[in-house]
Amino acid sequence: MKISPPGRSAPGASFEVPLEMLAACHERVQNQCATLRRLVPHLARHGADDAARSAAAAVLRYFDTAARDHHADEEADLFPALIEAMAGSDAVCLHDIVGALTADHRALETHWREVRIKLEAIAAGGAASLDAQDIEPMITLYERHIEREEKELLPMAARLLSDDALERIGRAMRERRGIAPPG
């Protein structure tokens, strides 16, 4: 079973280009969701073997840290910057998008808490029960959520946000992770 290493940036994505960094995080979320999908049949065939325990631990690490930080990046920095920068007809659309995406974050966190319990047991070598119905609601919501962000929110952010606003967002993203600014 291949495990996607958590926390790796896509080539070229950095906090100096925060919209690209957010998009790169979407790819990492999708990789972790794919690992979850592969884990279901793997557990059915092999139980909580070394590969399953390792995969479960990697997914736990990712969603407990990077995914949580990603939601905070959006809610604490990107969404407020967009609302501040909005103009004209963007206002109603943007409020709807931000409200829906924030509600998605709460629903994703609820799904994650449920999946997390099962993954903790697997990572510990215990119960090897993980079914598609355990993970698909979270994965399906992430797929819809990411699609909306990439088709609607990020293009709007690229159009509306100033270089200064993007720099502030990137700085906040670094600080949230305890990463020093580039030298």
SVG drawing of the C-alpha trace seen along z (x, -y; Angstrom):
<svg xmlns="http://www.w3.org/2000/svg" viewBox="-26 -48 44 59">
<polyline fill="none" stroke="black" stroke-width="0.4" points="0.0,0.0 1.4,-3.4 1.2,-6.1 1.2,-9.7 3.5,-11.6 1.6,-14.3 2.6,-17.9 4.6,-17.9 4.1,-20.9 3.6,-20.6 6.6,-21.8 6.5,-25.6 3.8,-26.0 5.0,-28.1 3.5,-30.5 4.7,-33.4 1.9,-32.2 -0.8,-31.3 -3.5,-30.5 -1.2,-28.0 -0.4,-26.6 -4.1,-26.2 -4.6,-24.4 -1.6,-22.1 -3.2,-21.2 -6.3,-20.1 -4.2,-17.6 -2.8,-16.3 -6.3,-16.0 -7.3,-14.0 -4.2,-11.8 -5.2,-11.0 -8.7,-10.3 -7.4,-7.9 -5.3,-6.2 -8.5,-5.8 -10.3,-4.2 -7.4,-1.8 -7.3,-1.0 -10.9,0.5 -10.1,3.5 -6.6,3.8 -8.0,4.3 -10.5,6.8 -7.7,8.9 -4.8,8.4 -6.3,7.0 -4.4,4.4 -0.9,5.4 2.1,3.1 1.0,1.4 -2.5,0.7 -1.2,-0.6 1.2,-2.8 -1.4,-4.1 -3.9,-4.8 -1.2,-6.7 -0.3,-8.8 -3.9,-9.7 -4.4,-10.6 -1.3,-12.8 -2.4,-14.6 -6.0,-15.3 -5.1,-16.2 -2.6,-18.8 -2.4,-19.9 -6.1,-19.6 -7.0,-21.4 -4.5,-24.2 -5.9,-24.4 -9.4,-25.1 -8.0,-27.7 -6.1,-29.3 -9.3,-29.8 -11.6,-30.8 -9.2,-33.1 -7.3,-34.6 -8.6,-34.0 -12.4,-34.4 -12.1,-37.6 -9.6,-39.1 -12.0,-38.2 -15.0,-39.8 -12.9,-42.9 -12.0,-43.1 -15.4,-42.3 -17.0,-44.7 -20.3,-45.1 -22.1,-41.9 -19.4,-39.7 -20.8,-40.5 -23.8,-38.2 -22.1,-35.4 -19.0,-35.6 -21.1,-35.6 -23.0,-32.5 -19.7,-30.7 -18.0,-31.5 -21.0,-30.5 -21.3,-27.2 -17.6,-26.4 -17.5,-27.2 -20.5,-24.9 -18.6,-22.2 -15.6,-22.6 -17.9,-21.9 -19.4,-18.9 -16.0,-17.6 -14.7,-17.9 -17.7,-15.9 -17.1,-13.2 -13.3,-13.2 -14.0,-12.6 -16.0,-9.5 -13.3,-8.2 -10.5,-9.1 -11.8,-6.7 -11.6,-3.8 -8.2,-4.8 -6.8,-5.1 -7.8,-1.5 -6.2,-0.4 -3.0,-2.4 -2.7,-0.7 -3.0,2.7 -6.4,3.3 -9.8,3.6 -9.4,3.7 -13.0,2.6 -13.3,-0.1 -16.0,-0.1 -16.8,-2.3 -19.8,-3.7 -17.4,-4.8 -15.3,-7.0 -17.4,-7.8 -19.5,-10.6 -16.3,-12.5 -14.5,-11.8 -17.6,-12.8 -18.0,-16.0 -14.3,-16.8 -14.5,-16.2 -17.5,-18.6 -15.8,-21.1 -12.5,-21.1 -14.3,-21.4 -16.2,-24.5 -13.1,-26.1 -11.0,-25.5 -13.8,-26.5 -15.3,-29.4 -13.4,-30.6 -9.7,-30.5 -10.3,-32.2 -12.3,-34.9 -9.5,-35.3 -6.9,-35.6 -9.1,-38.3 -10.0,-40.3 -7.0,-40.1 -4.2,-42.6 -0.5,-41.5 -0.5,-43.0 -3.5,-40.9 -1.9,-37.7 1.3,-38.5 -0.6,-38.8 -2.4,-35.5 0.9,-33.8 2.5,-35.2 -0.4,-34.1 -0.2,-30.6 3.5,-30.3 2.9,-31.6 0.1,-29.1 2.6,-26.3 5.5,-27.9 7.5,-28.3 10.0,-31.2 9.8,-33.6 12.2,-33.0 15.7,-34.2"/>
</svg>
